[in-house]
């Protein structure tokens, strides 16, 4: 018998293993039920998630370990060339255009990436 996730909160839910509800005994025919009525006496759905995790499409996803602390992330804004527009080694100013992928120092003998 097909049953929707919200069936157990419906006013017409039968709480019987043989019948889904009073209106649709074998379950709804579609992905949604036009006859769904929220049961005012139903317990509210607990919407909690553990710290460092989130729910996406009903699946618990653990967040990856962060490389930097929040304080280090804020400090990064003060010196990173993407935010300052300057090379942190030679202070050469450059255009912060996304198409400028390689930053080279003009004061070095060989061109190198930073």
CORJO-V372573 format. One record per backbone hydrogen bond with DSSP energy under -1.0 kcal/mol. CO is the residue of the C=O (numbers start at 1). NH is the residue of the N-H. E is the energy in kcal/mol with one decimal. If there is no record, write none. Layout:
# CORJO-V372573
<<CO NH E> <CO NH E>>
This chain:
# CORJO-V372573
<<4 7 -1.6> <6 9 -1.6> <7 10 -1.7> <9 39 -2.8> <10 13 -1.1> <12 22 -2.0> <20 14 -2.0> <24 27 -1.6> <25 20 -2.3> <33 36 -1.2> <37 11 -3.0> <39 42 -1.3> <50 53 -1.4> <52 63 -3.1> <54 61 -3.4> <56 59 -1.8> <59 56 -2.5> <61 54 -2.4> <69 73 -2.2> <70 74 -1.9> <71 75 -2.1> <72 76 -1.9> <76 80 -2.6> <80 83 -1.4> <80 84 -2.3> <81 85 -2.3> <85 94 -2.2> <87 91 -1.8> <92 87 -2.1> <97 100 -1.6> <99 101 -1.5>>
